[in-house]
Amino acid sequence: MSNISDMKTSPSRPFPAIEKQMAALGQRLREARLRRGISTLLFAERMNVSRDTLNRLEKGDPSIAMGTYVRALRVLGVEKDIDKVAKDDELGRKLQDLKMPVARKPRGRLAPSKPAGSENGTEDNGHQEAE
């Protein structure tokens, strides 16, 4: 009987929308490289990757490590762009707000008031005080 950890698994294919986003990212990195006049050989060398890895990166291969994408941004001088990823988590903030307890309104009393009828010698239970 084989152990589950011994089984080889292939990485799952990302959703089509994610594939499109990755391809668009790769294309933007390629265009940025070309605008700077950097050859694939020089770019791969500066990133410390093979030309094959660079080719896959520029095609948006999702199996390329995120660190490799960040190195590409660094070589292009746009590494601060990574700070914008998931910076404004609007959905997460809304979900967090839904879990927060609702604040109670203050009672509005600043000082304790006298019980009803205390001016005429009765306590708040309505009985006369003994004289």
N, C-alpha and C positions, 0 to 999 in steps of 0.2 A: 504494500500500500504506500503511495507517495504522500509526502508531506506537502501541505498547501504552500509553504514558503519555498519549496523546491520547484514549484511550477513556474514556468516562464510566462510572463504576461507582456502583452504589447501595450504601449501607451494608448489610452483611449483617444479617439479623434475628437477634437473640439467641435462645438456647435458651429454651424455654417456662418453665423453672424460673427463669431470670434475669429474664424478663419479669415473672413473679409477684413476685420480690424487688424489682424496680424499682417496680412498682405499689404494693407495700406500703410502700416508703420514701416515695414520693410522698404516699401516704395519711397516713403518720405526720407528715410535714412539714405537710400541710394541717391535721390535727387540732391540732398544736402551735400553728400560726398562729391557729386559731379559739379555742383555750383562752386565748390572750393577747389576744383581741379585736382582732386586726390585720386590717384589710380587705385585699382583694387589691390594691387601688390603692396603699395605703400600703406593703404588703409588697414589691410589684414596684418601687416607687420606692426603697425602702431597699436593695433588692438591685441596683438599677440595671439592671433588665431590663423588657421589655414585659409587659403583662398576659397576652398570648398565651403568652410563654415561661413565665411563672409557671403558667399553666393546664396547659401541657404537663409542667412539672416536677412538679406535684401529681398528675399522672396517671402519673408514672414513665416518661416518654419517655426511652429510652436514648440518643437523639441529643443530649440536653442535656449540655453540658460539665460535667465533674466540678467544676470551679471554681465553677460556678453553684450546684450542690448545696451546696458548702462555704460559699458566701456566704449561702445560705438558713439553714444551721446557725448561722452567725455572727449573723445578724439575730435569730434565735430565742434566741440565748444558749447554744446547746448545741454550739458548734464543737469542744469538747474530745472529743466523741463520735467524731470522725473519727480520733483517736489510737488508738482501740480496734480499728480495722479492721486485720486481719491481724497484730495484735500478737503473738498466741500462735500461731505457725506450727508446730503439732504435727506435721503430715505432713512438712514441710520438715526439721524437726529429726531426725525418724526416718530420713529419706532420707540426711541428712548423716551421721548416726551409722553407717549401713550402709557408707559410703564410707571411714570412718576406719580406719586400720590397727589391728589387734589388738595390744595391749601384751604384750610378752613377759614371762614371769615371771623374776625374778632367779635366778641360778644357786644362790645360797645359800652359796657359799664366801666367807668373809671374808678368809682368809689362805691363801696357797698351801701345799699339804701336801707333805710329803717323798715322794719316789718310793718305791714299794713295794720293800722289801728294802734300803734305804739304811742301816738300822741294822746290818746284818751285813756291810757292805762290798760289796754288790751294787748295780749301777745298775739303772735301770728296765728295761734290756734283758735283765737276768738274768745278765750275765757278771760274774765275779769281778774285783775290782780287783787290779792287780799290786802286790806288796809290796816 
